[in-house]
Amino acid sequence: MATQLSLNFDVPGAQSDATLLRDPAFEQNKQDAIHRWVPWIAGFSAGFVGDALQHYLPDPGRRDIHVLDPFAGVGTTLVESLRRGYNVTGIELNPFAALAARVKCSAFTRDPGKLLSAIVSFERQARERTDPIDKAFERGDDVFQCTPAPKSRPPAAFRSRTPFFSPAVEQKVLHCLDLINEVADPHIRELMSLALGSILVQVSNYSYEPSLGSRAAAGKTNVLNADVVSLLSARLYMMYHDVIVYRDEMMQWTPLPSSRVIEGDARLMLQTVEEDSIDIVITSPPYLNNYHYVRNTRPHLFWLNFVSKPSDLKRLERSNFGKYWQTVRGAEPSKLQFNFPYLKQIIDEIAVKNPQKHVYGGKGWANYAIEYFNDCYTLCQNFYRTLRKGALAIIVLGNSIIQGVNVPTDLLFGHIGELCHLKLDEIHILRKKRVGNSIINSSIRNGGSYEISLYEAAVILRKD
Ligand SMILES: C[S@@+](CC[C@H](N)C(=O)[O-])C[C@H]1O[C@@H](n2cnc3c(N)ncnc32)[C@H](O)[C@@H]1O
């Protein structure tokens, strides 16, 4: 049974159900121009961002507004803000997500004519180079003997239990990489890399369930061959189409709004974001659910050459907001860096669960929760410094159940904000019964009964 401690601090307008903000789930983005370019498991919906901007900016017509998303993901907040003429800064640790945010934010400045001719040329050459692979595959011949052979090589340090690609698909992906590397314009090259990244898993022997796992483990058959060139070309033509729409849309703004995507750690934002400069933050940090962004994008990181060795991945894991349970479970017990007795009580309750499991029990999970909330504290301190007076930070978070203990992350974050001199205006419940892997060793995962539902909430903090 999940347990719940009672709250002993007040939350103004606490946990009211939202009617003014749309569901933040990414699902709808799969149909929306620009947002549909790259699926991102934890992405926002464009509609949610639009609602938040409209409702919470005191004067949405002003042009000098600066929006910050320190966990930019694939750039949903940034793109929606740009579309409304606002200047944006995004910070994103994961290089693949940062690539997506960067390409999407600057796409309206690209020349559609140049883009189209690059796509047409790519498709033609890709077909010429990969047709022999399909023929060899149909005949049952060795696809590695096909000529021309691709120059690119699979990333040497990328390991997977099941071969990530079948031989035919792998050869085709390598040819596509060759062609992308040959593109002279760096912006078009980035856009094409992003397109390739967006279909990598689709043509592989892996799938998102929602974490990355082999297709076989999910009861699906392996992908022995796939029409990589058609899939990739279709994605590129879709991007081309969206660039035209985006350019038209952005023409209403003179001067054009500015955008900046920083590939880095949001906890260090004071190095890159000016103090008292931000009019609104709309963001969603990683939840307290140990969703492994780095592991789940390993194929993209290796195949698109963002990392080349396991220590590169380790560096990203260590910099991840809240760390990962795997990284901190065995460490010396961490300490909360601030005084918050209610949170301390929750963590102590987690720490004594399942002692027989050692670091895999409560002890390891308590360590993870402490690291997570210490990072929340740093983040709120940074918000206090970077927000202008009167500005808001809208933070979307989900509660968690850890070792059977309910952790109301939204309420806790709100109070941490107050410890950092921000005012907690309200908390809106956006979505109940969230699905995903956010349930850690709880009665829900074990099929038992439970009394605490999972939800997502928007925490609204203000700098007075
Ligand atoms: C919940 S997702 C945000 C998704 C985003 N709202 C969107 O629409 O795409 C959290 C993001 O935080 C990123 N992240 C994790 N640790 C970070 C850090 N220390 N600094 C910046 N970004 C980080 C993850 O890579 C992930 O993309």
The ligand as an SDF file (V2000), in Angstrom:
LIG
                    3D

 27 29  0  0  0  0  0  0  0  0999 V2000
   10.6150   16.7270  -19.1620 C   0  0  0  0  0  0  0  0  0  0  0  0
   11.8450   16.9610  -20.3900 S   0  0  0  0  0  0  0  0  0  0  0  0
   11.4080   18.5340  -21.0580 C   0  0  0  0  0  0  0  0  0  0  0  0
   10.7330   18.4050  -22.3970 C   0  0  0  0  0  0  0  0  0  0  0  0
   10.3630   19.7490  -23.0470 C   0  0  0  0  0  0  0  0  0  0  0  0
    9.3670   20.4490  -22.2640 N   0  0  0  0  0  0  0  0  0  0  0  0
    9.8550   19.5200  -24.4760 C   0  0  0  0  0  0  0  0  0  0  0  0
    8.7380   19.9190  -24.8070 O   0  0  0  0  0  0  0  0  0  0  0  0
   10.5590   18.8980  -25.2790 O   0  0  0  0  0  0  0  0  0  0  0  0
   13.2490   17.3260  -19.4260 C   0  0  0  0  0  0  0  0  0  0  0  0
   14.4850   17.6690  -20.2180 C   0  0  0  0  0  0  0  0  0  0  0  0
   15.5060   18.0910  -19.3210 O   0  0  0  0  0  0  0  0  0  0  0  0
   16.7610   17.7090  -19.8740 C   0  0  0  0  0  0  0  0  0  0  0  0
   17.7870   17.7980  -18.8090 N   0  0  0  0  0  0  0  0  0  0  0  0
   18.1030   16.8950  -17.8560 C   0  0  0  0  0  0  0  0  0  0  0  0
   19.0470   17.3840  -17.0310 N   0  0  0  0  0  0  0  0  0  0  0  0
   19.3330   18.6310  -17.4660 C   0  0  0  0  0  0  0  0  0  0  0  0
   20.2130   19.6480  -17.0110 C   0  0  0  0  0  0  0  0  0  0  0  0
   21.0140   19.4730  -15.9530 N   0  0  0  0  0  0  0  0  0  0  0  0
   20.2420   20.8070  -17.6860 N   0  0  0  0  0  0  0  0  0  0  0  0
   19.4610   21.0070  -18.7930 C   0  0  0  0  0  0  0  0  0  0  0  0
   18.6110   20.0680  -19.2690 N   0  0  0  0  0  0  0  0  0  0  0  0
   18.5360   18.9040  -18.6040 C   0  0  0  0  0  0  0  0  0  0  0  0
   16.4910   16.3190  -20.4110 C   0  0  0  0  0  0  0  0  0  0  0  0
   17.4640   15.9530  -21.3670 O   0  0  0  0  0  0  0  0  0  0  0  0
   15.0870   16.4950  -21.0030 C   0  0  0  0  0  0  0  0  0  0  0  0
   15.1490   16.8610  -22.3590 O   0  0  0  0  0  0  0  0  0  0  0  0
  1  2  1  0
  2  3  1  0
  2 10  1  0
  3  4  1  0
  4  5  1  0
  5  6  1  0
  5  7  1  0
  7  8  2  0
  7  9  1  0
 10 11  1  0
 11 12  1  0
 11 26  1  0
 12 13  1  0
 13 14  1  0
 13 24  1  0
 14 15  1  0
 14 23  1  0
 15 16  2  0
 16 17  1  0
 17 18  1  0
 17 23  2  0
 18 19  1  0
 18 20  2  0
 20 21  1  0
 21 22  2  0
 22 23  1  0
 24 25  1  0
 24 26  1  0
 26 27  1  0
M  CHG  2   2   1   9  -1
M  END
$$$$
